[in-house]
Amino acid sequence: MTLNGTHQLLVYADDVNIMIVSVHAIDKNAGTLVVASKESGLEVNVDKAKYMVMSRDKNAGRSQNIKIDNSSLERVEEFKYLRTTLTNQNSIQEEIKSRLNSGNACYHSVQNLLSSSFLPKNIKIKIYITIILLVVWYGRETWSLTLREERRLRVFENRVLRRIFRPKRGEETEEWRKLHNKELGDLYCSSNIVRVIKSRRIRHTGHVAHMGEGRGVYRVLVRKPEGKRPFGTPRQRCENNIKMDLQELGCGAWRGSIWLRIGTGGGHL
């Protein structure tokens, strides 16, 4: 099977995704994929096939239509690929919101264990890390966090930790009160969720930098956007996050040689 134009073909089991620069090219290559599938004895389910146009212009591609076997494909604003939410605005906010919703579902399923007076706190923390956190920070290496997202993640974590460490009786008033954020941090004795995400993001970036120019993910990392920047406040890019992460975690300034130290597990990661 030969696809025309600059593209990226993502295949996982029976889930096939074509990433390309224009709706017309997608239409043409979708037909090529259908023909190649039939030759292999496979059939494309038109009812499940969708397409999405990623652009800051919400009306981009509205006048065009994609068809397979004379059946029009549904255009969607977002879809999930490998449990990650992708949006037509290329925004990470919806993905983090989805992760937190899944984390809340896990939290409610084990909150009786976290509140139990029969379990030691170290076991409760292990439950939090191995059951809840693994769901919340899935795909965290690619997140570009703003202060708003960082706050939402910290609020979620503090909510779980307050369930684990329970209220505290005041020394003067002898009334029960919730633990303050600093008290939770001292009792938790581990890096908070935001700091862990940042350190893992730096480590992942170092691994990508070692892949070389032959890998698509490396080209995405080092590529400079073309064209003019749109009006308004610029979005937080991965490069901006990495620069701030390096400074915050004490790994030095942003320079080319830093990739080797990160990728080999050096620094404070």
C-alpha positions as CSV (number, residue, x, y, z in Angstrom):
1,M,0.0,0.0,0.0
2,T,1.4,3.4,-1.0
3,L,0.1,6.6,0.5
4,N,0.5,9.9,-1.2
5,G,1.8,13.1,0.4
6,T,3.5,13.9,3.7
7,H,1.8,11.6,6.3
8,Q,2.0,9.6,9.4
9,L,0.4,6.1,9.6
10,L,-0.4,5.0,13.2
11,V,-1.5,1.3,13.5
12,Y,-2.3,-0.5,16.8
13,A,-4.2,-3.8,16.5
14,D,-7.3,-3.0,14.4
15,D,-7.1,0.7,15.1
16,V,-5.6,2.6,12.1
17,N,-5.1,6.4,12.1
18,I,-3.8,8.5,9.1
19,M,-2.3,11.9,9.9
20,I,-1.9,14.2,6.9
21,V,-1.8,17.9,6.1
22,S,-5.0,18.3,4.1
23,V,-8.6,17.0,4.0
24,H,-8.2,16.3,0.2
25,A,-5.2,14.1,0.8
26,I,-7.0,12.2,3.6
27,D,-9.9,11.6,1.3
28,K,-7.6,10.2,-1.4
29,N,-5.5,8.1,1.0
30,A,-8.6,6.7,2.8
31,G,-9.7,5.2,-0.5
32,T,-6.2,3.7,-1.0
33,L,-6.5,2.2,2.5
34,V,-9.9,0.7,1.8
35,V,-8.7,-1.0,-1.4
36,A,-5.6,-2.4,0.3
37,S,-7.7,-3.7,3.2
38,K,-10.0,-5.5,0.8
39,E,-7.1,-7.1,-1.0
40,S,-6.0,-8.5,2.4
41,G,-9.5,-9.8,3.3
42,L,-10.2,-7.0,5.7
43,E,-13.1,-4.5,5.6
44,V,-13.2,-0.9,6.9
45,N,-16.2,-0.2,9.2
46,V,-17.6,3.0,7.8
47,D,-19.9,3.5,10.8
48,K,-16.9,3.5,13.1
49,A,-14.5,5.5,10.9
50,K,-14.3,9.2,11.8
51,Y,-12.1,12.2,10.8
52,M,-11.0,15.3,12.6
53,V,-9.4,18.6,11.4
54,M,-6.9,20.0,13.9
55,S,-6.7,23.8,13.4
56,R,-7.1,27.0,15.4
57,D,-9.7,28.0,12.8
58,K,-12.9,26.2,13.9
59,N,-14.3,26.4,10.4
60,A,-11.3,24.8,8.7
61,G,-12.4,22.0,6.4
62,R,-16.1,22.6,6.9
63,S,-16.8,22.8,3.2
64,Q,-15.1,19.5,2.4
65,N,-16.4,16.0,2.9
66,I,-14.7,12.6,3.1
67,K,-16.3,9.5,1.7
68,I,-15.6,5.8,1.7
69,D,-17.6,3.6,-0.6
70,N,-20.0,6.5,-1.2
71,S,-20.7,6.9,2.5
72,S,-19.7,10.2,4.2
73,L,-17.6,9.9,7.3
74,E,-18.6,11.7,10.5
75,R,-16.5,14.7,11.5
76,V,-15.7,14.9,15.2
77,E,-14.3,17.5,17.5
78,E,-12.3,15.0,19.6
79,F,-11.6,11.3,19.8
80,K,-9.5,8.9,21.9
81,Y,-6.4,7.1,20.6
82,L,-4.7,4.7,23.0
83,R,-6.7,6.0,25.9
84,T,-5.6,9.6,25.1
85,T,-8.1,12.4,24.2
86,L,-7.1,14.3,21.1
87,T,-9.0,17.5,20.2
88,N,-9.4,19.6,17.1
89,Q,-7.8,22.5,18.9
90,N,-4.8,20.4,20.0
91,S,-5.6,21.3,23.6
92,I,-4.4,19.3,26.6
93,Q,-7.1,20.6,28.9
94,E,-9.7,18.0,27.9
95,E,-7.2,15.2,28.3
96,I,-6.3,16.3,31.9
97,K,-10.0,16.8,32.7
98,S,-10.6,13.2,31.5
99,R,-7.6,11.9,33.5
100,L,-8.9,13.6,36.7
101,N,-12.4,12.2,36.1
102,S,-11.0,8.7,35.8
103,G,-8.9,9.4,38.9
104,N,-11.9,10.5,40.9
105,A,-13.7,7.2,39.9
106,C,-10.7,5.2,41.2
107,Y,-10.6,7.3,44.4
108,H,-14.3,6.7,45.1
109,S,-13.8,3.0,44.6
110,V,-11.1,2.7,47.3
111,Q,-12.1,5.6,49.6
112,N,-13.3,3.2,52.2
113,L,-9.8,1.6,52.3
114,L,-8.2,5.1,52.5
115,S,-10.4,6.0,55.5
116,S,-10.0,2.7,57.3
117,S,-8.4,2.9,60.7
118,F,-7.1,-0.7,60.3
119,L,-4.7,0.0,57.5
120,P,-1.4,1.7,58.1
121,K,-0.8,5.0,56.3
122,N,2.1,3.5,54.2
123,I,-0.3,0.9,52.7
124,K,-2.8,3.7,52.0
125,I,-0.1,5.7,50.2
126,K,0.8,2.6,48.1
127,I,-2.9,2.2,47.1
128,Y,-2.9,5.9,46.1
129,I,0.3,5.5,44.0
130,T,-0.4,2.2,42.4
131,I,-4.2,2.5,41.7
132,I,-5.1,6.1,41.5
133,L,-2.0,7.9,40.3
134,L,-1.3,5.5,37.5
135,V,-4.7,6.4,36.1
136,V,-4.4,10.1,36.5
137,W,-0.9,10.7,35.0
138,Y,-1.2,8.3,32.0
139,G,0.5,10.0,29.1
140,R,2.0,12.7,31.4
141,E,5.2,12.9,29.4
142,T,3.5,14.9,26.7
143,W,1.6,17.3,28.8
144,S,2.2,21.0,28.5
145,L,0.9,22.3,31.8
146,T,-0.2,25.8,32.7
147,L,-0.6,27.1,36.2
148,R,-4.3,26.3,36.0
149,E,-3.7,22.7,35.2
150,E,-1.0,22.4,37.9
151,R,-3.4,23.8,40.5
152,R,-6.2,21.3,39.5
153,L,-3.7,18.4,39.8
154,R,-2.5,19.6,43.2
155,V,-6.1,20.1,44.4
156,F,-6.9,16.5,43.4
157,E,-3.9,15.1,45.2
158,N,-4.5,17.1,48.4
159,R,-8.1,15.8,48.4
160,V,-6.8,12.2,48.4
161,L,-4.1,12.9,51.0
162,R,-6.6,14.5,53.4
163,R,-8.6,11.2,53.2
164,I,-5.4,9.2,54.0
165,F,-4.1,11.3,56.9
166,R,-7.5,12.3,58.3
167,P,-8.4,15.5,60.2
168,K,-6.2,16.9,63.0
169,R,-7.4,18.1,66.4
170,G,-6.3,21.7,67.2
171,E,-4.0,22.1,70.2
172,E,-5.7,25.3,71.4
173,T,-9.4,24.8,70.4
174,E,-9.3,21.0,70.5
175,E,-11.6,21.1,67.5
176,W,-11.0,18.8,64.5
177,R,-9.8,20.6,61.3
178,K,-8.5,19.7,57.9
179,L,-4.8,19.5,57.4
180,H,-3.2,22.4,55.5
181,N,-1.4,21.9,52.3
182,K,2.1,22.3,53.9
183,E,1.1,19.7,56.6
184,L,0.1,17.3,53.9
185,G,3.4,17.7,52.1
186,D,5.3,17.1,55.2
187,L,3.3,13.9,56.0
188,Y,3.4,12.6,52.4
189,C,7.3,12.7,52.3
190,S,7.3,12.2,48.5
191,S,7.4,14.5,45.5
192,N,4.0,16.1,44.7
193,I,2.2,15.1,41.6
194,V,3.2,18.1,39.6
195,R,6.9,17.7,40.4
196,V,6.8,14.0,39.4
197,I,5.1,14.9,36.1
198,K,7.8,17.5,35.3
199,S,10.7,15.1,36.1
200,R,9.2,12.4,34.0
201,R,8.6,14.8,31.2
202,I,12.3,15.9,31.2
203,R,13.4,12.2,31.3
204,H,11.2,11.4,28.3
205,T,12.4,14.4,26.4
206,G,16.0,13.2,26.9
207,H,15.1,9.7,25.6
208,V,13.5,11.3,22.5
209,A,16.6,13.5,21.9
210,H,18.7,10.3,21.7
211,M,16.5,8.7,19.0
212,G,18.0,10.8,16.2
213,E,16.6,12.4,13.1
214,G,15.3,9.2,11.7
215,R,12.5,9.0,14.2
216,G,9.3,11.1,13.7
217,V,9.0,11.9,17.4
218,Y,12.5,13.4,17.4
219,R,11.6,15.7,14.4
220,V,8.5,16.8,16.3
221,L,10.6,17.8,19.3
222,V,13.2,19.9,17.4
223,R,11.0,21.2,14.6
224,K,10.4,25.0,14.5
225,P,6.8,26.0,13.6
226,E,6.4,27.6,10.2
227,G,4.3,30.7,9.3
228,K,3.1,33.6,11.4
229,R,2.1,33.3,15.0
230,P,-1.7,34.0,15.5
231,F,-2.9,37.0,17.5
232,G,-3.4,36.6,21.3
233,T,-1.4,35.0,24.1
234,P,0.8,32.2,22.7
235,R,0.1,28.7,23.9
236,Q,2.4,26.9,26.3
237,R,4.7,24.7,24.2
238,C,6.6,21.6,25.2
239,E,9.9,23.5,24.8
240,N,8.7,26.3,27.2
241,N,7.7,23.7,29.8
242,I,11.1,21.9,29.5
243,K,13.0,25.1,30.0
244,M,11.0,26.0,33.2
245,D,11.3,22.4,34.4
246,L,15.0,22.4,34.1
247,Q,15.3,25.5,36.1
248,E,12.8,24.4,38.8
249,L,14.3,21.0,39.3
250,G,17.9,22.3,39.4
251,C,19.1,20.7,36.2
252,G,20.8,23.8,34.8
253,A,20.0,26.1,31.9
254,W,18.6,25.0,28.5
255,R,21.4,24.1,26.1
256,G,22.2,21.3,23.6
257,S,24.5,19.3,25.9
258,I,21.8,19.0,28.6
259,W,20.0,16.3,26.5
260,L,22.9,13.8,27.1
261,R,22.8,14.3,30.9
262,I,19.0,13.9,31.0
263,G,18.8,10.9,28.8
264,T,21.4,9.0,30.7
265,G,19.6,9.5,34.0
266,G,21.9,12.2,35.4
267,G,20.9,15.4,37.2
268,H,18.2,15.3,39.9
269,L,15.6,13.0,38.1
